[in-house]
């Protein structure tokens, strides 16, 4: 087996643990690569093992950090590589184990005592082109000027679903339902479901409410404020401003995120982290 190691870059404890994981796997006889951003903040790794995330071709990635670290991995890697997340963040919805469980978890992984949890992703098309990263959490269409609302129409499978004046519109996966979409009034969605949440962000009309639709549906979004650009945000990691006339389409991605799990019980850990959020 070949492993990749990625760490949160702004936390010394995460970088030190990344080196311990790297050293453990190397001593155990496995091939290990480390992403170049991690190496930039801790130079103790062997230079011959450093690669950009985009070039990772490994069997597993050990991601040491919070959800942001995992989202960075998801956005930059080109293959559907299973991720073992070690929580060095605040809530760690996407992570599997705490730091003190790291080497026990690695031992179980090496013994084959795990399963793979697959999560759906959303693909955003800008004027027909898929030029932005897939969203594991959400794609958000936001006002380009804080304090100024935008006027949007959105269509589901070709039919007009709603016309809103709001701060924006969030289109979320079940994985992202506990984040930005929930803050906008959306529901918690079991991550095993294949659905999409559409949640207007601070709409003027009380009738504009979040809705849940099949993940296979096509969502077309049109900016009706023809003099003002909008901001597209993917997972809070990627941002781009779009001209007013841009056509935005969101569909189910053919790719999925894959996570290493050690138990099929979702709710004890998930609901505990959800309660910590509030």
Backbone bond lengths (Angstrom), bond angles and torsions (degrees), N, CA, C in turn:
res aa  C-N    CA-C-N  psi(-1)  N-CA   C-N-CA  omega(-1)  CA-C   N-CA-C  phi
1 X - - - 1.474 - - 1.520 110.39 -
2 X 1.313 115.11 150.46 1.462 121.55 177.47 1.522 108.40 -121.57
3 X 1.335 115.54 138.84 1.456 121.05 -174.58 1.526 111.08 -121.24
4 X 1.332 115.16 150.82 1.456 122.34 168.69 1.511 109.08 -115.98
5 X 1.327 116.68 144.44 1.470 121.75 179.47 1.523 108.70 -122.47
6 X 1.331 115.48 129.10 1.467 122.45 179.35 1.520 107.45 -133.26
7 X 1.342 117.58 138.69 1.462 120.09 -178.45 1.522 111.28 -131.14
8 X 1.311 114.14 153.64 1.460 121.34 169.40 1.525 108.18 -60.71
9 X 1.326 116.41 131.26 1.465 119.48 -169.73 1.515 114.43 -88.59
10 X 1.329 118.02 -14.82 1.470 120.29 -174.95 1.525 112.30 -104.50
11 X 1.324 117.45 16.80 1.454 120.48 -177.89 1.528 108.90 -135.81
12 X 1.334 116.14 114.91 1.467 120.42 -175.60 1.518 111.84 -60.18
13 X 1.356 117.50 -37.25 1.461 120.24 -178.84 1.521 111.58 -63.51
14 X 1.328 117.03 -35.69 1.465 120.72 178.70 1.524 110.64 -67.68
15 X 1.313 117.01 -41.68 1.463 121.08 179.41 1.528 111.27 -65.91
16 X 1.323 116.77 -41.17 1.470 120.33 178.94 1.526 110.97 -65.20
17 X 1.337 116.51 -41.05 1.464 119.75 178.08 1.527 110.03 -65.97
18 X 1.326 117.00 -36.72 1.460 120.56 177.65 1.531 110.43 -59.44
19 X 1.318 116.56 -41.53 1.468 119.18 179.04 1.527 110.36 -66.67
20 X 1.314 118.26 -39.64 1.467 120.99 179.01 1.530 110.72 -63.88
21 X 1.334 117.11 -40.03 1.461 121.27 177.00 1.531 109.77 -64.56
22 X 1.304 116.17 -46.41 1.472 122.25 178.28 1.527 110.49 -57.24
23 X 1.326 116.97 -47.85 1.454 121.44 -178.21 1.533 110.99 -65.89
24 X 1.333 117.21 -41.38 1.470 121.41 179.11 1.526 110.66 -59.95
25 X 1.327 117.09 -45.14 1.460 120.55 -178.00 1.525 111.67 -70.57
26 X 1.327 117.09 -37.57 1.464 120.72 178.21 1.527 110.51 -65.09
27 X 1.322 116.35 -46.62 1.464 120.71 179.51 1.527 110.97 -63.17
28 X 1.331 116.28 -30.71 1.465 121.11 179.44 1.528 112.56 -78.54
29 X 1.331 116.44 -2.74 1.454 120.89 174.17 1.509 116.22 95.01
30 X 1.324 118.08 13.90 1.461 121.51 -178.91 1.525 111.84 -98.22
31 X 1.333 115.78 151.54 1.463 120.95 172.51 1.522 108.55 -76.05
32 X 1.329 116.87 134.18 1.461 121.26 -177.67 1.521 109.17 -137.02
33 X 1.332 116.62 134.79 1.461 121.45 171.81 1.526 108.46 -119.94
34 X 1.320 116.21 153.57 1.466 123.33 -178.55 1.516 107.97 -125.12
35 X 1.335 116.93 137.98 1.469 117.48 -178.17 1.519 110.38 -72.67
36 X 1.334 115.20 148.58 1.455 120.81 -171.03 1.527 112.86 -66.01
37 X 1.339 118.46 -26.72 1.468 120.04 176.97 1.522 110.98 -68.68
38 X 1.338 116.93 -38.38 1.462 120.11 175.92 1.528 110.16 -63.85
39 X 1.320 116.23 -43.72 1.472 121.37 179.84 1.526 111.87 -62.26
40 X 1.321 116.53 -33.20 1.464 120.34 -178.68 1.528 111.15 -62.36
41 X 1.339 117.11 -27.29 1.463 120.69 -177.78 1.533 112.97 -101.63
42 X 1.333 116.67 -10.18 1.466 120.44 175.09 1.523 107.58 -148.51
43 X 1.326 116.06 110.07 1.464 121.60 -169.84 1.527 113.83 -90.26
44 X 1.317 118.60 15.17 1.462 120.82 -175.02 1.531 113.15 -81.79
45 X 1.314 117.65 -12.98 1.459 120.15 179.32 1.527 110.61 -73.76
46 X 1.324 115.94 154.87 1.467 121.15 176.57 1.529 108.87 -68.88
47 X 1.310 117.14 127.54 1.473 121.66 -176.37 1.520 112.17 -58.91
48 X 1.325 117.46 -28.91 1.463 120.14 -178.33 1.532 111.92 -71.03
49 X 1.326 117.58 -11.49 1.462 122.00 -179.45 1.527 113.15 -101.91
50 X 1.333 117.34 10.71 1.468 120.94 -175.55 1.524 110.38 -96.05
51 X 1.342 115.81 131.33 1.463 121.87 178.74 1.524 109.78 -142.68
52 X 1.345 118.23 152.61 1.470 119.82 168.61 1.533 109.32 -66.45
53 X 1.322 116.65 148.44 1.467 120.49 178.07 1.531 111.51 -55.00
54 X 1.323 115.99 -35.60 1.466 120.24 -177.92 1.527 112.09 -61.34
55 X 1.339 117.00 -22.80 1.464 120.94 -176.75 1.523 113.26 -100.59
56 X 1.319 117.72 5.37 1.472 119.95 -179.92 1.535 110.13 -63.94
57 X 1.324 116.20 127.14 1.458 123.25 174.34 1.528 105.99 -133.93
58 X 1.326 115.27 78.29 1.461 121.86 -172.12 1.527 109.80 -129.46
59 X 1.330 114.98 170.93 1.458 119.82 179.01 1.520 112.53 -84.27
60 X 1.345 116.46 -33.47 1.460 122.08 -179.92 1.526 109.29 -145.54
61 X 1.331 115.16 149.42 1.467 120.99 172.13 1.524 107.86 -115.87
62 X 1.334 116.00 129.15 1.454 121.86 173.61 1.526 106.55 -96.67
63 X 1.322 117.26 110.18 1.465 122.88 -177.01 1.520 109.14 -105.35
64 X 1.336 116.16 115.26 1.461 121.58 -175.92 1.524 107.79 -108.13
65 X 1.326 116.01 104.68 1.458 121.15 -175.91 1.511 109.52 164.29
66 X 1.319 115.85 -155.15 1.461 120.79 178.04 1.516 110.80 -103.78
67 X 1.330 114.79 -161.74 1.459 119.56 -180.00 1.531 111.72 -62.43
68 X 1.334 117.03 -32.83 1.462 120.40 179.15 1.519 112.09 -61.15
69 X 1.325 116.85 -39.05 1.469 120.97 178.15 1.522 110.57 -64.39
70 X 1.341 115.99 -43.47 1.459 119.70 179.43 1.523 111.05 -66.02
71 X 1.325 117.36 -39.46 1.469 119.92 178.20 1.532 111.07 -64.74
72 X 1.332 116.36 -36.42 1.480 119.83 176.05 1.526 110.30 -61.64
73 X 1.323 116.07 -42.81 1.464 120.01 177.56 1.528 110.51 -62.02
74 X 1.328 116.48 -45.65 1.462 120.87 -178.23 1.529 112.14 -63.01
75 X 1.308 116.87 -36.63 1.462 120.08 -177.82 1.522 112.48 -73.87
76 X 1.321 117.06 -30.31 1.466 119.48 -170.79 1.524 114.73 -100.49
77 X 1.323 118.13 -27.96 1.463 118.60 -179.13 1.526 110.24 -76.03
78 X 1.332 115.28 148.89 1.460 120.65 -174.92 1.519 113.09 -97.14
79 X 1.333 116.20 -11.03 1.461 120.13 -178.72 1.527 110.12 -119.12
80 X 1.320 116.20 163.04 1.465 121.22 179.05 1.531 108.87 -84.92
81 X 1.320 116.23 76.48 1.462 122.34 -175.07 1.528 109.10 -90.57
82 X 1.331 118.84 127.87 1.469 120.29 177.61 1.530 111.47 -61.22
83 X 1.333 115.61 137.97 1.461 122.60 -177.07 1.521 110.12 -114.59
84 X 1.334 115.83 130.00 1.463 121.23 168.54 1.521 106.73 -101.94
85 X 1.332 116.67 111.44 1.462 121.64 -176.73 1.518 111.87 -94.17
86 X 1.329 116.14 126.09 1.464 122.46 176.25 1.515 107.37 -108.51
87 X 1.317 117.49 120.80 1.457 121.97 -167.55 1.529 113.51 -75.64
88 X 1.322 114.89 109.47 1.460 121.75 170.55 1.526 109.09 -123.23
89 X 1.337 115.61 26.27 1.453 120.88 -179.87 1.516 111.31 -112.08
90 X 1.321 116.29 -157.75 1.460 121.42 -177.81 1.517 111.80 -86.09
91 X 1.348 116.95 -56.38 1.459 120.63 -179.24 1.526 111.51 -108.45
92 X 1.327 116.73 -44.73 1.448 119.97 176.95 1.514 114.37 67.87
93 X 1.342 118.10 48.48 1.457 121.09 178.56 1.526 111.61 -58.81
94 X 1.331 117.23 -34.45 1.459 120.96 -174.62 1.525 113.00 -90.97
95 X 1.318 117.28 -12.23 1.458 120.18 -177.54 1.524 110.33 -81.63
96 X 1.340 116.07 164.94 1.462 120.11 -176.05 1.520 112.98 -112.23
97 X 1.338 118.46 -36.28 1.460 120.38 -174.76 1.525 110.36 -133.47
98 X 1.323 114.98 160.89 1.455 122.21 174.71 1.530 109.26 -88.72
99 X 1.345 117.59 161.28 1.472 120.06 -175.08 1.530 114.21 -53.16
100 X 1.341 117.91 -40.13 1.461 119.41 -177.35 1.531 112.90 -69.13
101 X 1.332 116.83 -12.28 1.466 121.27 178.91 1.530 112.87 -97.00
102 X 1.324 117.02 2.96 1.464 121.57 -169.65 1.522 113.26 -54.98
103 X 1.310 117.71 -53.52 1.466 119.45 -171.55 1.530 112.12 -78.85
104 X 1.315 117.32 -25.61 1.460 120.41 170.35 1.528 109.23 -65.02
105 X 1.345 116.21 -42.71 1.463 120.69 179.62 1.530 110.77 -65.81
106 X 1.325 116.87 -41.54 1.462 119.77 178.11 1.524 111.32 -62.05
107 X 1.320 116.50 -39.54 1.465 119.98 178.55 1.521 110.96 -62.68
108 X 1.328 117.41 -42.19 1.462 121.07 177.93 1.529 110.71 -64.82
109 X 1.332 116.43 -38.95 1.461 120.44 178.45 1.526 110.34 -63.23
110 X 1.327 117.18 -45.64 1.462 121.51 -179.44 1.526 111.90 -65.60
111 X 1.331 116.71 -28.61 1.466 121.19 179.17 1.522 112.11 -83.70
112 X 1.348 117.08 -6.30 1.459 120.67 -179.04 1.512 114.05 81.92
113 X 1.327 116.98 14.34 1.463 121.79 -177.53 1.531 109.67 -93.62
114 X 1.333 116.86 72.74 1.459 122.85 -177.57 1.522 108.44 -160.21
115 X 1.325 117.13 171.72 1.460 121.24 169.00 1.523 108.57 -138.70
116 X 1.316 116.76 167.07 1.463 122.15 -176.71 1.531 109.92 -105.81
117 X 1.318 115.01 125.18 1.465 123.61 177.51 1.530 107.45 -99.04
118 X 1.332 117.01 116.37 1.468 121.32 -179.27 1.523 110.45 -98.60
119 X 1.326 115.87 137.11 1.464 121.87 178.73 1.524 109.80 -124.11
120 X 1.332 115.49 140.97 1.465 119.47 178.81 1.524 110.66 -72.90
121 X 1.335 114.70 156.98 1.463 121.83 176.06 1.533 108.21 -130.79
122 X 1.326 115.61 162.72 1.460 121.41 179.11 1.523 109.64 -114.09
123 X 1.325 115.52 141.18 1.465 120.70 178.25 1.524 108.95 -111.28
124 X 1.328 116.05 129.84 1.458 122.48 -178.82 1.529 109.79 -104.94
125 X 1.318 115.51 128.18 1.459 121.84 178.84 1.527 108.89 -107.92
126 X 1.326 116.69 128.87 1.461 122.66 177.97 1.519 107.60 -108.81
127 X 1.328 115.10 113.10 1.474 120.46 -174.10 1.527 110.71 50.77
128 X 1.320 115.54 41.19 1.456 121.08 175.89 1.511 115.99 86.33
129 X 1.332 117.73 -6.43 1.461 121.26 -177.30 1.527 110.95 -106.54
130 X 1.325 116.03 134.03 1.468 121.26 176.80 1.524 108.67 -89.62
131 X 1.331 115.84 79.01 1.467 121.49 -171.65 1.526 113.38 -107.68
132 X 1.337 117.95 7.50 1.466 121.40 -179.89 1.530 108.27 -125.18
133 X 1.337 117.97 161.68 1.470 119.44 -179.57 1.521 112.11 -62.90
134 X 1.331 115.39 150.84 1.467 119.96 171.08 1.524 109.64 -64.35
135 X 1.323 116.50 150.45 1.465 121.69 -179.36 1.530 110.16 -99.17
136 X 1.314 116.36 122.67 1.456 121.30 171.81 1.529 109.73 -84.69
137 X 1.327 117.11 -36.45 1.469 121.91 178.23 1.523 111.78 -97.18
138 X 1.337 116.62 -66.96 1.460 118.87 -176.58 1.518 111.91 -160.97
139 X 1.338 113.57 157.15 1.457 122.52 165.26 1.527 106.00 -108.60
140 X 1.335 116.48 126.85 1.466 121.01 -177.74 1.520 109.27 -118.93
141 X 1.330 115.94 128.11 1.465 121.87 174.18 1.522 106.15 -102.36
142 X 1.319 116.30 116.16 1.456 121.38 -169.27 1.526 111.61 -123.49
143 X 1.311 115.76 158.48 1.456 120.01 174.23 1.526 109.82 -62.29
144 X 1.310 115.83 137.38 1.462 119.87 179.57 1.511 112.98 -80.33
145 X 1.333 116.92 -11.81 1.467 121.50 179.76 1.522 107.94 -126.56
146 X 1.329 119.37 111.00 1.467 121.03 179.44 1.528 111.13 -54.25
147 X 1.331 115.76 135.20 1.461 120.47 -179.46 1.510 113.60 91.05
148 X 1.341 117.89 -10.25 1.459 122.27 177.68 1.521 108.91 -110.86
149 X 1.320 117.81 125.04 1.455 119.96 179.11 1.526 110.66 -78.02
150 X 1.333 115.06 162.65 1.461 120.30 174.93 1.526 109.08 -117.29
151 X 1.308 114.87 156.03 1.461 123.03 -178.60 1.526 106.97 -110.91
152 X 1.336 116.56 114.22 1.456 121.31 -176.21 1.527 110.97 -124.46
153 X 1.320 115.30 148.77 1.457 122.49 164.37 1.523 107.00 -116.80
154 X 1.337 116.66 138.12 1.462 117.14 173.32 1.522 110.36 -131.92
155 X 1.309 113.61 143.78 1.453 123.14 -172.98 1.528 108.87 -119.26
156 X 1.318 116.82 140.92 1.457 122.22 176.74 1.526 107.97 -116.52
157 X 1.316 115.85 118.17 1.469 122.54 -178.34 1.529 111.45 51.88
158 X 1.347 115.11 39.61 1.455 120.72 175.04 1.506 115.63 91.95
159 X 1.335 118.86 -15.47 1.460 121.41 -179.31 1.516 111.50 -100.75
160 X 1.331 116.86 141.34 1.456 120.92 -179.99 1.525 109.59 -65.46
161 X 1.340 116.13 120.55 1.470 120.65 -179.90 1.509 111.53 -93.45
162 X 1.347 117.47 -40.23 1.468 120.03 -179.27 1.525 109.18 -166.90
163 X 1.298 113.94 157.61 1.464 122.60 172.36 1.524 105.90 -125.03
164 X 1.326 116.86 121.53 1.464 120.05 -171.46 1.523 111.69 -127.65
165 X 1.307 113.70 150.70 1.462 121.96 165.38 1.523 105.17 -117.75
166 X 1.322 115.95 116.30 1.456 119.80 -169.32 1.524 109.92 -160.36
167 X 1.325 115.29 178.61 1.475 119.81 173.90 1.515 111.72 -76.02
168 X 1.340 116.30 -16.73 1.452 118.73 178.82 1.512 111.60 165.89
169 X 1.320 114.91 -172.03 1.461 122.34 -179.42 1.529 107.74 -140.11
170 X 1.340 115.81 130.97 1.458 121.14 -178.67 1.519 108.52 -111.64
171 X 1.317 116.19 129.32 1.459 122.49 176.00 1.520 106.37 -116.77
172 X 1.329 116.16 114.39 1.464 121.30 -166.56 1.523 112.82 -123.22
173 X 1.320 115.41 149.06 1.460 122.39 168.37 1.530 108.96 -82.34
174 X 1.341 118.23 169.97 1.472 119.19 171.53 1.532 112.23 -58.58
175 X 1.324 117.41 -36.29 1.465 120.46 178.21 1.518 110.67 -60.26
176 X 1.327 117.19 -39.88 1.462 121.62 -178.64 1.517 114.08 -84.81
177 X 1.331 117.33 -1.49 1.470 119.47 -175.49 1.523 112.73 -66.43
178 X 1.338 117.66 -19.48 1.469 120.37 179.19 1.521 112.21 -90.33
179 X 1.335 117.81 4.93 1.454 121.45 -176.67 1.521 112.93 -111.18
180 X 1.322 114.92 -119.12 1.461 122.23 -175.33 1.527 111.00 -58.36
181 X 1.339 116.97 -41.51 1.466 120.30 -177.68 1.522 111.39 -63.68
182 X 1.336 117.43 -38.76 1.462 120.38 178.92 1.529 110.42 -67.01
183 X 1.331 117.29 -36.94 1.462 120.69 177.14 1.522 111.53 -63.56
184 X 1.344 116.15 -25.49 1.463 121.27 178.15 1.526 112.43 -90.23
185 X 1.340 116.95 8.42 1.459 120.45 176.80 1.509 114.58 99.58
186 X 1.328 117.68 4.86 1.451 120.58 -179.84 1.517 112.38 -76.50
187 X 1.343 117.03 164.21 1.467 121.05 -176.75 1.521 111.80 -86.23
188 X 1.334 115.70 162.61 1.452 120.93 167.56 1.526 107.84 -75.62
189 X 1.339 116.31 130.80 1.456 121.73 179.71 1.530 108.98 -116.46
190 X 1.316 115.93 131.12 1.464 120.53 175.51 1.532 108.36 -57.28
191 X 1.340 118.09 126.17 1.471 120.14 -174.93 1.519 114.11 -65.12
192 X 1.330 118.16 -10.11 1.462 120.29 178.46 1.528 112.45 -82.43
193 X 1.337 117.66 -10.23 1.459 121.30 -177.78 1.528 111.18 -83.83
194 X 1.324 115.16 151.29 1.463 121.07 177.71 1.532 108.53 -106.16
195 X 1.327 115.04 78.21 1.462 121.92 -179.34 1.531 109.24 -138.85
196 X 1.315 114.98 168.31 1.457 122.39 177.31 1.526 108.96 -126.05
197 X 1.321 116.25 139.25 1.462 122.19 176.24 1.531 108.70 -102.62
198 X 1.330 116.50 131.66 1.468 121.62 173.43 1.522 107.24 -114.53
199 X 1.330 116.61 119.25 1.466 120.12 -174.91 1.530 110.51 -131.03
200 X 1.342 118.75 112.52 1.467 120.87 172.35 1.532 110.37 -63.04
201 X 1.312 116.28 142.35 1.461 121.42 -178.49 1.527 109.20 -101.55
202 X 1.333 115.41 110.96 1.471 122.92 -179.36 1.530 112.11 50.28
203 X 1.336 118.30 59.76 1.469 120.52 -179.43 1.530 111.48 -73.12
204 X 1.323 116.01 151.20 1.457 120.31 176.71 1.528 110.94 -71.15
205 X 1.338 117.08 -39.87 1.463 121.18 -177.58 1.521 110.58 -87.19
206 X 1.323 117.81 127.54 1.459 121.59 179.51 1.525 111.94 -66.46
207 X 1.330 116.97 -17.57 1.466 120.55 179.96 1.527 112.51 -77.54
208 X 1.322 117.51 -12.97 1.472 121.07 179.14 1.524 108.78 -84.75
209 X 1.313 116.62 98.52 1.458 122.25 -173.70 1.525 111.10 -116.22
210 X 1.326 117.85 159.29 1.468 120.37 175.21 1.524 110.98 -61.52
211 X 1.322 116.07 151.56 1.458 120.70 176.29 1.520 109.47 -139.87
212 X 1.331 115.47 157.10 1.457 122.63 178.15 1.522 107.36 -117.16
213 X 1.340 115.89 128.77 1.461 120.91 -176.93 1.532 109.15 -131.38
214 X 1.325 118.55 164.80 1.466 120.23 176.58 1.532 111.11 -60.20
215 X 1.307 116.66 140.12 1.463 120.15 -178.89 1.526 111.61 -63.60
216 X 1.316 117.04 -23.06 1.468 120.56 -178.77 1.529 112.40 -77.07
217 X 1.329 117.90 -8.08 1.468 120.75 -179.14 1.525 111.22 -71.30
218 X 1.314 114.62 152.98 1.470 122.39 176.72 1.528 108.45 -98.62
219 X 1.324 116.68 133.13 1.463 122.02 179.83 1.528 108.22 -117.34
220 X 1.314 116.48 121.09 1.473 122.13 176.69 1.517 108.50 -110.83
221 X 1.319 116.40 131.45 1.476 122.17 -176.30 1.522 108.83 -122.84
222 X 1.321 115.74 131.07 1.467 121.09 -179.53 1.525 109.80 -124.86
223 X 1.313 115.53 132.21 1.458 122.52 176.65 1.525 109.09 -84.85
224 X 1.320 116.40 115.43 1.457 120.80 -178.28 1.525 112.28 -90.70
225 X 1.339 116.88 -7.36 1.471 121.00 176.07 1.524 107.12 -88.13
226 X 1.301 116.76 88.72 1.467 121.17 -165.65 1.525 114.43 -74.52
227 X 1.326 117.02 -3.83 1.465 119.17 -179.84 1.527 112.52 -108.97
228 X 1.337 117.77 5.14 1.458 119.35 -173.30 1.527 110.83 -134.80
229 X 1.332 116.81 128.71 1.458 119.99 178.03 1.530 110.86 -73.60
230 X 1.321 115.41 162.63 1.453 121.44 179.99 1.524 109.31 -122.43
231 X 1.322 115.44 165.26 1.453 121.92 -178.34 1.531 108.91 -112.41
232 X 1.321 115.96 127.59 1.458 121.34 174.34 1.524 108.55 -103.27
233 X 1.335 116.63 124.52 1.462 121.83 179.07 1.527 108.65 -121.06
234 X 1.322 115.93 128.76 1.457 121.85 178.30 1.529 108.63 -110.52
235 X 1.317 116.96 114.11 1.467 123.04 175.90 1.529 114.03 57.28
236 X 1.320 118.07 21.26 1.456 120.43 -177.84 1.514 113.20 64.38
237 X 1.343 117.05 15.66 1.467 122.02 -177.45 1.527 112.55 -117.34
238 X 1.321 115.78 -32.04 1.462 121.40 -176.84 1.523 108.47 -122.63
239 X 1.337 116.59 133.16 1.468 121.95 -178.34 1.523 109.92 -133.34
240 X 1.330 115.71 141.80 1.462 119.50 172.83 1.531 109.16 -152.50
241 X 1.322 116.28 140.38 1.468 121.19 174.95 1.524 109.17 -86.51
242 X 1.340 115.46 140.42 1.456 120.72 -177.32 1.529 109.92 -122.93
243 X 1.327 117.47 139.01 1.471 120.61 176.34 1.523 110.89 -60.73
244 X 1.348 117.13 157.14 1.472 120.84 -175.19 1.523 114.42 -56.23
245 X 1.325 117.31 -35.07 1.463 119.97 -173.75 1.531 113.82 -85.26
246 X 1.313 117.72 3.31 1.467 121.25 -177.06 1.528 111.52 -62.27
247 X 1.329 116.05 135.70 1.459 121.87 174.99 1.524 108.53 -95.67
248 X 1.326 116.53 125.32 1.465 122.27 -178.48 1.519 109.04 -114.31
249 X 1.316 115.91 129.65 1.463 122.20 176.95 1.528 108.54 -128.46
250 X 1.330 116.49 135.29 1.466 121.30 179.35 1.522 108.80 -124.17
251 X 1.337 115.30 127.90 1.466 121.40 -179.39 1.527 109.63 -137.09
252 X 1.315 115.38 167.86 1.453 121.04 175.19 1.526 109.21 -63.93
253 X 1.321 116.17 130.48 1.464 120.27 179.11 1.525 110.03 -77.34
254 X 1.327 117.33 146.90 1.468 119.28 173.02 1.524 112.27 -71.18
255 X 1.327 116.84 -15.99 1.467 120.96 179.22 1.526 110.87 -92.29
256 X 1.334 115.13 154.89 1.460 121.03 176.38 1.520 109.52 -130.16
257 X 1.316 115.02 153.54 1.462 120.05 170.79 1.519 107.67 -85.47
258 X 1.333 116.36 145.06 1.466 120.86 -177.70 1.524 108.61 -129.12
259 X 1.334 115.82 127.73 1.459 121.39 -177.32 1.521 110.71 -123.55
260 X 1.330 115.26 141.14 1.457 121.27 174.35 1.522 108.51 -78.27
261 X 1.316 116.82 125.91 1.462 122.38 177.63 1.531 109.28 -127.04
262 X 1.327 114.93 153.85 1.456 120.41 179.52 1.528 112.93 -114.13
263 X 1.314 117.27 -6.82 1.454 121.41 175.04 1.518 108.66 -145.79
264 X 1.323 116.23 146.28 1.464 120.83 179.12 1.519 111.81 -89.01
265 X 1.326 117.37 0.34 1.464 120.90 176.36 1.525 108.93 -79.23
266 X 1.313 116.52 111.30 1.461 121.44 -177.59 1.523 111.76 -84.48
267 X 1.320 116.35 -42.64 1.463 119.06 -161.39 1.524 117.27 -74.13
268 X 1.314 122.37 -37.78 1.478 116.59 -179.68 1.514 113.04 -55.40
269 X 1.333 116.68 -48.59 1.465 120.61 -178.32 1.533 111.23 -73.64
270 X 1.349 116.34 -41.92 1.454 120.36 -174.67 1.525 111.72 -65.96
271 X 1.336 116.14 -45.84 1.462 118.72 -178.26 1.526 111.41 -70.44
272 X 1.335 117.22 -31.26 1.455 119.53 176.92 1.529 110.21 -63.90
273 X 1.324 116.65 -43.21 1.465 119.54 179.08 1.526 111.36 -69.95
274 X 1.333 116.35 -32.06 1.454 119.94 178.13 1.525 109.86 -66.51
275 X 1.326 118.10 -39.44 1.454 121.89 177.99 1.525 111.38 -66.63
276 X 1.340 116.54 -36.38 1.475 120.72 178.31 1.527 110.98 -64.15
277 X 1.340 114.88 -28.93 1.476 119.99 -179.24 1.523 110.81 -62.44
278 X 1.338 116.28 -29.28 1.451 120.66 -176.97 1.535 112.41 -109.81
